[in-house]
């Protein structure tokens, strides 16, 4: 992750939550009263968020002592102690919720990504995310996907061309859309096209795109069509894919499987925070 961007993000998140001050704690606990906050896993999964814990509490008070006991991407089990943070209780409580919310979400994303990756073992298919991320959290959510063993699709509208059904409809055809795009982009920018019919597939092959996405196609359809795709064009499956059928898609021979649910509807991993007097 970009540490400068992370610092800025966490600063804004803390400002949003604390505002002019934490009236829940600052009037109850004197500044000198010390305590220990412990993060404990309440479910099995994949951990993600070490730098969130370290940077978040140091932003509040650089003298807080932060110890994180495992690295991003490592498995965690129910009952594991993930981190211990020692410092003024008022500071610990003011920072805890922002940090906890983020590491629960990021660990949830890493966990479900890892489950998807395990479902594709023994195949050539790789798991990747989509742009269906939470506004403002894309960097963190895509980082969590990588910690779970997945890969990142394009980061935004700026780093790759992905022509969807609406682009094609307005352009009139895949060929028209590709020709127009190639007049404006550099040679390092890849072009991906979503296809839903065999006719669109053949058109995308004919104009020599970089990636063909089989959008909302069944495994049977993909198996029937994929042999038509030249080896230099990457293939991707997306839409209607779940943990229950992902192996069927992986067995089709596609190079990539993109999954929106990794980020748009993930369940946060259950982690608790316990504060005790020092």
C-alpha positions in Angstrom: 0.0 0.0 0.0 1.0 3.6 -0.5 2.0 4.7 3.0 1.5 8.4 2.3 -2.0 7.8 1.1 -2.7 5.4 4.0 -1.6 8.1 6.5 -3.9 10.7 4.8 -6.9 8.3 4.7 -6.6 7.3 8.4 -6.2 10.9 9.4 -9.5 11.7 7.7 -11.2 8.7 9.1 -10.2 9.7 12.7 -11.3 13.3 12.1 -14.7 12.1 10.9 -15.2 10.0 14.0 -13.6 12.1 16.7 -14.6 15.6 15.4 -13.8 18.1 18.1 -13.0 15.5 20.7 -14.0 12.2 22.2 -16.6 13.2 24.9 -17.1 9.6 25.8 -13.6 9.1 27.2 -11.6 12.3 27.6 -13.7 13.5 30.6 -13.6 10.0 32.2 -9.9 9.0 31.9 -7.1 11.4 32.8 -4.4 11.8 30.2 -1.9 9.9 32.3 -4.1 6.8 32.9 -2.5 4.0 30.9 -4.1 0.8 29.6 -3.7 -2.1 27.1 -6.0 -2.7 24.2 -6.0 -6.3 22.8 -7.4 -7.4 19.4 -8.7 -11.0 19.6 -10.0 -13.1 16.7 -13.4 -14.5 17.2 -13.4 -16.5 14.0 -11.0 -18.3 11.7 -9.7 -16.4 8.6 -6.9 -14.6 6.9 -5.5 -11.5 8.7 -5.1 -8.2 6.9 -4.4 -4.8 8.4 -1.1 -4.7 10.2 -0.2 -1.3 8.9 -3.7 0.0 9.8 -3.2 -0.9 13.4 0.4 0.5 13.6 -0.3 3.7 11.7 -3.7 4.3 13.2 -2.6 4.4 16.8 0.6 6.2 16.1 -1.4 8.9 14.4 -3.3 9.4 17.6 -0.2 9.4 19.8 3.3 8.6 18.5 4.3 7.3 21.9 1.7 4.5 22.0 3.4 1.1 22.0 1.9 -1.1 19.2 2.7 -4.8 18.8 1.1 -6.8 16.0 1.8 -10.5 16.3 1.4 -11.6 12.7 1.7 -10.4 9.1 -0.8 -9.7 6.5 -1.9 -12.8 4.7 -1.3 -15.2 7.5 -4.1 -17.4 8.8 -5.7 -16.6 12.1 -7.8 -18.8 14.3 -10.6 -18.1 16.8 -9.1 -17.0 20.1 -5.8 -15.8 18.6 -4.4 -12.5 20.0 -3.7 -10.4 17.0 -2.2 -7.3 18.6 -1.6 -5.5 21.9 -1.5 -1.7 22.1 -0.4 0.1 25.2 -0.9 3.8 25.9 -3.3 6.4 27.4 -6.7 4.8 27.7 -8.4 7.8 26.3 -6.3 7.6 23.1 -6.8 3.8 22.8 -10.6 4.2 23.0 -10.7 7.1 20.6 -8.8 5.1 17.9 -10.1 1.6 18.4 -13.4 1.8 16.4 -11.8 3.2 13.2 -9.0 0.7 13.3 -11.2 -2.2 14.2 -13.8 -1.5 11.5 -11.0 -1.4 8.8 -9.2 -4.6 9.9 -12.4 -6.5 10.2 -13.5 -5.6 6.7 -10.0 -6.1 5.2 -9.6 -9.5 6.9 -13.1 -10.5 5.7 -12.0 -9.7 2.1 -8.8 -11.5 2.5 -10.6 -14.5 4.0 -13.2 -14.9 1.2 -10.6 -14.3 -1.5 -8.6 -17.1 0.0 -11.7 -19.4 -0.1 -12.1 -18.6 -3.8 -8.5 -19.3 -4.5 -8.7 -22.7 -2.8 -11.7 -23.6 -4.9 -9.6 -23.1 -8.1 -6.6 -25.2 -7.0 -5.3 -27.5 -9.7 -6.5 -25.2 -12.5 -4.8 -22.4 -14.4 -7.5 -19.9 -13.4 -6.5 -16.9 -11.2 -8.9 -15.0 -9.0 -9.1 -11.2 -9.3 -11.3 -8.4 -8.0 -13.4 -5.7 -9.8 -14.2 -2.0 -9.5 -17.1 -2.9 -7.2 -15.3 -1.5 -4.2 -16.4 0.9 -1.4 -15.8 4.5 -2.5 -12.8 5.8 -0.6 -11.6 2.3 0.4 -10.5 0.9 -2.9 -6.8 0.9 -2.1 -7.4 -1.0 1.1 -9.9 -3.4 -0.3 -7.7 -4.3 -3.3 -4.7 -4.7 -1.0 -6.8 -7.2 1.1 -7.6 -9.2 -2.1 -3.9 -9.6 -2.7 -3.4 -10.7 0.9 -5.9 -13.4 0.4 -4.0 -14.7 -2.6 -6.0 -13.0 -5.3 -4.9 -10.5 -8.0 -6.1 -6.9 -8.8 -8.1 -6.1 -11.9 -7.7 -2.6 -13.2 -7.6 0.0 -10.4 -9.9 2.4 -12.0 -11.1 3.9 -15.3 -7.7 5.3 -16.0 -5.3 2.4 -16.3 -7.0 0.0 -18.7 -9.8 0.0 -21.3 -12.7 -2.2 -20.6 -15.5 -2.0 -23.1 -18.9 -3.1 -21.7 -22.2 -3.7 -23.3 -23.2 0.0 -23.1 -20.0 1.2 -24.7 -20.5 -1.3 -27.6 -24.2 -0.3 -28.0 -23.4 3.4 -28.3 -20.4 2.8 -30.6 -22.4 0.6 -32.8 -20.1 -2.4 -32.7 -17.0 -3.8 -31.0 -15.0 -2.9 -34.1 -16.1 0.7 -34.0 -15.4 1.0 -30.3 -11.9 -0.5 -30.6 -10.9 1.5 -33.6 -11.9 4.8 -31.8 -10.1 3.8 -28.6 -6.9 2.9 -30.4 -6.7 6.4 -31.9 -6.3 7.8 -28.5 -4.5 5.4 -26.2 -0.8 4.5 -25.9 0.7 1.2 -26.8 1.1 0.2 -23.1 -2.7 0.3 -22.3 -4.5 -3.0 -22.6 -8.0 -3.4 -24.1 -10.6 -5.8 -22.6 -14.0 -6.4 -24.1 -17.1 -8.1 -22.6 -18.8 -10.5 -24.9 -22.1 -12.3 -24.5 -22.6 -14.0 -27.9 -20.4 -16.1 -30.2 -20.7 -13.4 -32.8 -19.3 -10.8 -30.4 -16.5 -13.3 -29.5 -15.5 -13.7 -33.1 -15.6 -9.9 -33.6 -13.4 -9.3 -30.6 -10.9 -11.9 -31.9 -10.9 -10.3 -35.3 -10.0 -6.9 -34.0 -7.3 -8.5 -31.8 -8.2 -7.3 -28.3 -5.9 -8.1 -25.3 -8.5 -9.7 -23.1 -11.9 -11.2 -23.7 -14.4 -11.4 -20.8 -17.1 -14.1 -21.0 -19.8 -12.1 -19.3 -22.6 -14.0 -17.6 -21.9 -17.1 -19.6 -22.4 -20.6 -18.3 -19.4 -22.9 -17.9 -20.7 -25.0 -20.8 -20.8 -22.0 -23.1 -17.3 -20.9 -22.2 -16.0 -24.5 -22.8 -17.6 -24.5 -26.2 -16.1 -21.1 -27.2 -12.8 -20.8 -25.5 -11.0 -23.0 -28.0 -11.6 -20.3 -30.6 -9.6 -17.7 -28.7 -5.9 -17.4 -29.8 -3.3 -18.1 -27.1 -2.1 -14.5 -27.1 -5.5 -13.2 -26.0 -6.2 -13.6 -22.3 -9.6 -14.9 -21.2 -11.8 -14.0 -18.2 -15.0 -15.2 -16.8 -17.3 -12.9 -14.7 -20.9 -12.7 -13.6 -23.1 -15.2 -11.8 -20.1 -16.9 -10.2 -20.2 -18.0 -6.6 -18.1 -20.1 -4.3 -20.4 -23.0 -5.1 -19.8 -23.0 -8.9 -16.4 -21.3 -9.2 -14.6 -24.6 -9.7 -16.9 -25.3 -12.7 -15.7 -22.0 -14.2 -12.1 -22.7 -13.4 -12.3 -26.0 -15.2 -13.3 -24.3 -18.5 -9.7 -23.2 -19.1 -10.1 -19.4 -18.5 -7.1 -17.5 -17.4 -8.9 -15.2 -14.9 -12.1 -15.2 -12.8 -13.2 -11.8 -11.6 -15.5 -11.7 -8.6 -17.4 -8.6 -7.5 -18.5 -10.2 -4.2 -15.0 -10.2 -2.9 -15.5 -6.5 -2.0 -19.1 -5.4 -2.6 -20.8 -7.7 -0.2 -18.2 -9.2 2.0 -18.9 -10.2 5.6 -16.5 -8.6 8.1 -14.3 -11.0 10.0 -15.3 -11.1 13.7 -12.6 -9.5 15.8 -13.1 -8.0 19.3 -11.2 -5.3 21.1 -10.7 -5.5 24.9 -9.3 -2.6 26.9 -7.8 -3.1 30.4 -6.1 -0.8 32.9 -2.3 -1.2 32.8 
